[in-house]
């Protein structure tokens, strides 16, 4: 379907008189983001689900859209005022209680990693994991547990593994010798720390599978 065909379908079948080929092209290129009604209509014209159009959701808004909920539906379900909820979507900073977070996770079918991401806690988790890998991991079991509410023994084993992997990688790189060893170790360590959140979830998954 050409942008002209899509725009015509949006106007004729979904009463979106502002839909033009240029608007469709802007959506395709990522220059503009369709609103919830526009995305729902676009999915109808293209005979697919909204979730298929946005790929793997990352933000709170994308998860909501992928599940086909309007913002007022989610706000009502979790017990937030509509405007307060929409501000959270726009800012990426979730301001819900533990109970509201649990309702949100169930409503939007969020995995634990997804919940940590959409509630704006991934950066904090990454900082804790990096410090645990570089220093005494034991001191970070409790802080990580406040973000990832899992069994403390399980979290301890995972942090210990991250610490050992990081330290072992640094030692192995330095053992190459030569003037470039320190720089290579620095690069290897930086790469490990950049990927540490994904490594953390993978390690947890392997322990709970």
KOLDREN-645674 format. One record per residue (C-alpha): residue in three letters; x, y, z; residue number from 0. Coordinates in Angstrom, 2 decimals, decimal comma. Layout:
N
+------+---------+---------+---------+-----+
! code !      c1 !      c2 !      c3 ! pos !
+------+---------+---------+---------+-----+
!  ALA !       X !       Y !       Z ! NUM !
...
+------+---------+---------+---------+-----+
***
This chain:
209
+------+---------+---------+---------+-----+
! code !      c1 !      c2 !      c3 ! pos !
+------+---------+---------+---------+-----+
!  UNK !    0,00 !    0,00 !    0,00 !   0 !
!  UNK !    1,26 !    3,45 !   -0,88 !   1 !
!  UNK !    1,02 !    6,39 !    1,53 !   2 !
!  UNK !   -1,89 !    7,64 !   -0,62 !   3 !
!  UNK !   -3,78 !    4,35 !   -0,08 !   4 !
!  UNK !   -3,12 !    4,40 !    3,65 !   5 !
!  UNK !   -4,16 !    8,03 !    4,04 !   6 !
!  UNK !   -7,36 !    7,41 !    2,06 !   7 !
!  UNK !   -8,21 !    4,44 !    4,31 !   8 !
!  UNK !   -7,66 !    6,53 !    7,44 !   9 !
!  UNK !   -9,95 !    9,25 !    6,15 !  10 !
!  UNK !  -12,66 !    7,04 !    4,68 !  11 !
!  UNK !  -12,85 !    4,26 !    7,26 !  12 !
!  UNK !  -11,67 !    5,91 !   10,47 !  13 !
!  UNK !  -12,86 !    9,52 !   10,13 !  14 !
!  UNK !   -9,39 !   11,08 !   10,30 !  15 !
!  UNK !   -9,79 !   14,00 !    7,87 !  16 !
!  UNK !   -6,28 !   15,30 !    8,65 !  17 !
!  UNK !   -4,63 !   12,09 !    7,42 !  18 !
!  UNK !   -2,56 !   12,90 !    4,34 !  19 !
!  UNK !    0,13 !   10,99 !    2,45 !  20 !
!  UNK !    2,71 !   13,39 !    3,92 !  21 !
!  UNK !    1,57 !   12,52 !    7,45 !  22 !
!  UNK !    1,86 !    8,80 !    6,71 !  23 !
!  UNK !    5,37 !    9,33 !    5,34 !  24 !
!  UNK !    6,32 !   11,27 !    8,47 !  25 !
!  UNK !    5,15 !    8,34 !   10,61 !  26 !
!  UNK !    7,14 !    5,90 !    8,47 !  27 !
!  UNK !   10,32 !    7,95 !    8,84 !  28 !
!  UNK !    9,85 !    8,48 !   12,56 !  29 !
!  UNK !    9,59 !   12,25 !   12,20 !  30 !
!  UNK !    6,18 !   12,18 !   13,89 !  31 !
!  UNK !    4,58 !    9,72 !   16,29 !  32 !
!  UNK !    0,93 !    8,76 !   15,78 !  33 !
!  UNK !   -1,46 !    9,34 !   18,67 !  34 !
!  UNK !   -3,33 !    6,41 !   20,21 !  35 !
!  UNK !   -6,41 !    6,85 !   17,97 !  36 !
!  UNK !   -4,18 !    7,33 !   14,92 !  37 !
!  UNK !   -2,13 !    4,22 !   15,68 !  38 !
!  UNK !   -5,28 !    2,15 !   16,26 !  39 !
!  UNK !   -6,71 !    3,37 !   12,94 !  40 !
!  UNK !   -3,41 !    2,76 !   11,15 !  41 !
!  UNK !   -3,34 !   -0,82 !   12,44 !  42 !
!  UNK !   -6,89 !   -1,29 !   11,15 !  43 !
!  UNK !   -6,01 !   -0,01 !    7,70 !  44 !
!  UNK !   -2,94 !   -2,27 !    7,57 !  45 !
!  UNK !   -4,78 !   -5,30 !    9,02 !  46 !
!  UNK !   -2,43 !   -5,80 !   11,93 !  47 !
!  UNK !   -2,22 !   -5,10 !   15,66 !  48 !
!  UNK !   -0,85 !   -1,84 !   17,09 !  49 !
!  UNK !    1,92 !   -3,86 !   18,74 !  50 !
!  UNK !    3,15 !   -5,08 !   15,35 !  51 !
!  UNK !    3,61 !   -1,50 !   14,20 !  52 !
!  UNK !    5,80 !   -0,36 !   17,07 !  53 !
!  UNK !    8,07 !   -3,42 !   17,33 !  54 !
!  UNK !    9,38 !   -4,43 !   20,73 !  55 !
!  UNK !    7,90 !   -1,93 !   23,21 !  56 !
!  UNK !   10,27 !   -0,17 !   25,58 !  57 !
!  UNK !    8,43 !    2,79 !   27,07 !  58 !
!  UNK !    5,28 !    2,82 !   29,19 !  59 !
!  UNK !    3,36 !    4,36 !   26,31 !  60 !
!  UNK !    4,55 !    1,71 !   23,85 !  61 !
!  UNK !    3,57 !   -1,12 !   26,18 !  62 !
!  UNK !    0,14 !    0,44 !   26,68 !  63 !
!  UNK !   -0,40 !    0,87 !   22,95 !  64 !
!  UNK !    0,83 !   -2,67 !   22,22 !  65 !
!  UNK !   -1,85 !   -4,01 !   24,56 !  66 !
!  UNK !   -4,53 !   -1,87 !   22,95 !  67 !
!  UNK !   -5,39 !    0,30 !   25,96 !  68 !
!  UNK !   -6,25 !    3,98 !   25,91 !  69 !
!  UNK !   -4,41 !    6,07 !   28,54 !  70 !
!  UNK !   -7,61 !    6,64 !   30,49 !  71 !
!  UNK !   -8,09 !    2,85 !   30,76 !  72 !
!  UNK !   -4,68 !    2,39 !   32,37 !  73 !
!  UNK !   -5,06 !    5,43 !   34,62 !  74 !
!  UNK !   -8,38 !    4,12 !   35,91 !  75 !
!  UNK !   -7,07 !    0,59 !   36,44 !  76 !
!  UNK !   -4,03 !    1,64 !   38,46 !  77 !
!  UNK !   -5,86 !    4,32 !   40,41 !  78 !
!  UNK !   -4,20 !    7,47 !   39,03 !  79 !
!  UNK !   -5,76 !   10,70 !   37,84 !  80 !
!  UNK !   -5,73 !   10,82 !   34,05 !  81 !
!  UNK !   -3,51 !   13,90 !   33,78 !  82 !
!  UNK !   -1,09 !   12,54 !   36,37 !  83 !
!  UNK !   -0,79 !    9,29 !   34,44 !  84 !
!  UNK !   -0,23 !   11,00 !   31,08 !  85 !
!  UNK !    2,52 !   13,13 !   32,64 !  86 !
!  UNK !    4,22 !    9,90 !   33,76 !  87 !
!  UNK !    4,09 !    8,57 !   30,20 !  88 !
!  UNK !    5,56 !   11,79 !   28,83 !  89 !
!  UNK !    8,34 !   12,04 !   31,41 !  90 !
!  UNK !    9,14 !    8,34 !   31,65 !  91 !
!  UNK !    9,03 !    8,61 !   35,46 !  92 !
!  UNK !    6,53 !    6,27 !   37,11 !  93 !
!  UNK !    5,12 !    7,52 !   40,42 !  94 !
!  UNK !    3,08 !    4,52 !   41,54 !  95 !
!  UNK !    2,99 !    2,56 !   44,75 !  96 !
!  UNK !    4,03 !   -1,10 !   44,89 !  97 !
!  UNK !    0,37 !   -2,11 !   44,54 !  98 !
!  UNK !   -0,13 !    0,18 !   41,55 !  99 !
!  UNK !    3,05 !   -1,16 !   39,97 ! 100 !
!  UNK !    1,76 !   -4,71 !   40,40 ! 101 !
!  UNK !   -1,56 !   -3,76 !   38,76 ! 102 !
!  UNK !    0,31 !   -2,06 !   35,92 ! 103 !
!  UNK !    2,50 !   -5,12 !   35,33 ! 104 !
!  UNK !   -0,52 !   -7,44 !   35,20 ! 105 !
!  UNK !   -2,58 !   -5,13 !   33,00 ! 106 !
!  UNK !    0,17 !   -4,56 !   30,42 ! 107 !
!  UNK !    1,66 !   -8,08 !   30,73 ! 108 !
!  UNK !    5,03 !   -6,69 !   31,75 ! 109 !
!  UNK !    7,95 !   -8,93 !   32,58 ! 110 !
!  UNK !   10,10 !   -7,90 !   35,53 ! 111 !
!  UNK !   12,78 !   -6,37 !   33,24 ! 112 !
!  UNK !   10,05 !   -4,49 !   31,38 ! 113 !
!  UNK !    8,56 !   -3,22 !   34,64 ! 114 !
!  UNK !   11,95 !   -1,95 !   35,81 ! 115 !
!  UNK !   12,43 !   -0,15 !   32,48 ! 116 !
!  UNK !    9,00 !    1,50 !   32,23 ! 117 !
!  UNK !    9,07 !    2,65 !   35,84 ! 118 !
!  UNK !   12,32 !    4,54 !   35,17 ! 119 !
!  UNK !   14,50 !    2,42 !   37,47 ! 120 !
!  UNK !   16,82 !    0,84 !   34,91 ! 121 !
!  UNK !   19,46 !    3,57 !   35,20 ! 122 !
!  UNK !   19,53 !    3,22 !   38,99 ! 123 !
!  UNK !   19,78 !   -0,57 !   38,68 ! 124 !
!  UNK !   22,67 !   -0,22 !   36,21 ! 125 !
!  UNK !   24,57 !    2,04 !   38,62 ! 126 !
!  UNK !   24,15 !   -0,45 !   41,47 ! 127 !
!  UNK !   25,21 !   -3,41 !   39,33 ! 128 !
!  UNK !   28,32 !   -1,63 !   38,04 ! 129 !
!  UNK !   29,41 !   -0,72 !   41,54 ! 130 !
!  UNK !   28,73 !   -4,25 !   42,80 ! 131 !
!  UNK !   30,88 !   -5,68 !   40,01 ! 132 !
!  UNK !   33,77 !   -3,34 !   40,82 ! 133 !
!  UNK !   33,64 !   -3,44 !   44,63 ! 134 !
!  UNK !   32,06 !   -5,55 !   47,42 ! 135 !
!  UNK !   29,00 !   -7,10 !   45,83 ! 136 !
!  UNK !   27,58 !   -8,17 !   49,22 ! 137 !
!  UNK !   26,73 !   -4,57 !   50,10 ! 138 !
!  UNK !   24,45 !   -4,25 !   47,08 ! 139 !
!  UNK !   22,11 !   -7,20 !   47,55 ! 140 !
!  UNK !   19,63 !   -5,17 !   49,58 ! 141 !
!  UNK !   19,63 !   -2,03 !   47,34 ! 142 !
!  UNK !   19,18 !   -4,17 !   44,22 ! 143 !
!  UNK !   16,40 !   -6,07 !   46,01 ! 144 !
!  UNK !   14,45 !   -2,83 !   46,45 ! 145 !
!  UNK !   14,29 !   -2,56 !   42,65 ! 146 !
!  UNK !   14,11 !   -6,26 !   41,82 ! 147 !
!  UNK !   11,89 !   -7,90 !   44,46 ! 148 !
!  UNK !   13,28 !  -11,42 !   44,28 ! 149 !
!  UNK !   14,73 !  -13,87 !   46,79 ! 150 !
!  UNK !   17,82 !  -12,35 !   48,39 ! 151 !
!  UNK !   19,86 !  -15,53 !   48,03 ! 152 !
!  UNK !   19,12 !  -15,56 !   44,30 ! 153 !
!  UNK !   20,15 !  -11,93 !   43,95 ! 154 !
!  UNK !   23,31 !  -12,56 !   45,96 ! 155 !
!  UNK !   24,37 !  -15,42 !   43,73 ! 156 !
!  UNK !   23,75 !  -13,30 !   40,63 ! 157 !
!  UNK !   25,71 !  -10,32 !   41,94 ! 158 !
!  UNK !   28,56 !  -12,59 !   42,98 ! 159 !
!  UNK !   28,68 !  -14,04 !   39,47 ! 160 !
!  UNK !   28,75 !  -10,57 !   37,91 ! 161 !
!  UNK !   31,54 !   -9,55 !   40,28 ! 162 !
!  UNK !   33,60 !  -12,65 !   39,54 ! 163 !
!  UNK !   33,08 !  -12,34 !   35,77 ! 164 !
!  UNK !   34,12 !   -8,69 !   35,77 ! 165 !
!  UNK !   37,17 !   -9,18 !   38,00 ! 166 !
!  UNK !   38,21 !  -12,32 !   36,14 ! 167 !
!  UNK !   37,95 !  -10,56 !   32,80 ! 168 !
!  UNK !   40,07 !   -7,67 !   34,02 ! 169 !
!  UNK !   42,77 !   -9,98 !   35,42 ! 170 !
!  UNK !   42,81 !  -12,12 !   32,28 ! 171 !
!  UNK !   43,20 !   -9,07 !   30,05 ! 172 !
!  UNK !   46,02 !   -7,62 !   32,15 ! 173 !
!  UNK !   47,83 !  -10,96 !   32,11 ! 174 !
!  UNK !   48,42 !  -10,55 !   28,38 ! 175 !
!  UNK !   51,29 !   -8,24 !   29,31 ! 176 !
!  UNK !   52,75 !   -5,58 !   27,13 ! 177 !
!  UNK !   52,18 !   -1,85 !   27,13 ! 178 !
!  UNK !   48,67 !   -2,10 !   25,73 ! 179 !
!  UNK !   47,39 !   -4,47 !   28,45 ! 180 !
!  UNK !   46,05 !   -1,73 !   30,72 ! 181 !
!  UNK !   44,19 !   -0,06 !   27,86 ! 182 !
!  UNK !   42,77 !   -3,38 !   26,67 ! 183 !
!  UNK !   41,61 !   -4,19 !   30,20 ! 184 !
!  UNK !   39,96 !   -0,79 !   30,45 ! 185 !
!  UNK !   38,12 !   -1,35 !   27,17 ! 186 !
!  UNK !   37,04 !   -4,87 !   28,15 ! 187 !
!  UNK !   35,84 !   -3,70 !   31,54 ! 188 !
!  UNK !   33,92 !   -0,78 !   30,03 ! 189 !
!  UNK !   32,21 !   -3,09 !   27,54 ! 190 !
!  UNK !   31,21 !   -5,50 !   30,33 ! 191 !
!  UNK !   29,78 !   -2,67 !   32,43 ! 192 !
!  UNK !   27,89 !   -1,24 !   29,46 ! 193 !
!  UNK !   26,11 !   -4,58 !   29,03 ! 194 !
!  UNK !   25,68 !   -5,33 !   32,73 ! 195 !
!  UNK !   21,90 !   -4,90 !   32,95 ! 196 !
!  UNK !   21,30 !   -7,38 !   30,11 ! 197 !
!  UNK !   23,87 !   -9,74 !   31,65 ! 198 !
!  UNK !   22,11 !   -9,45 !   35,02 ! 199 !
!  UNK !   18,70 !  -10,41 !   33,58 ! 200 !
!  UNK !   20,21 !  -13,27 !   31,56 ! 201 !
!  UNK !   21,93 !  -14,63 !   34,66 ! 202 !
!  UNK !   18,73 !  -14,39 !   36,70 ! 203 !
!  UNK !   16,74 !  -16,11 !   33,98 ! 204 !
!  UNK !   19,20 !  -19,00 !   33,84 ! 205 !
!  UNK !   18,77 !  -19,49 !   37,60 ! 206 !
!  UNK !   14,98 !  -19,40 !   37,56 ! 207 !
!  UNK !   14,32 !  -21,32 !   34,34 ! 208 !
+------+---------+---------+---------+-----+
***
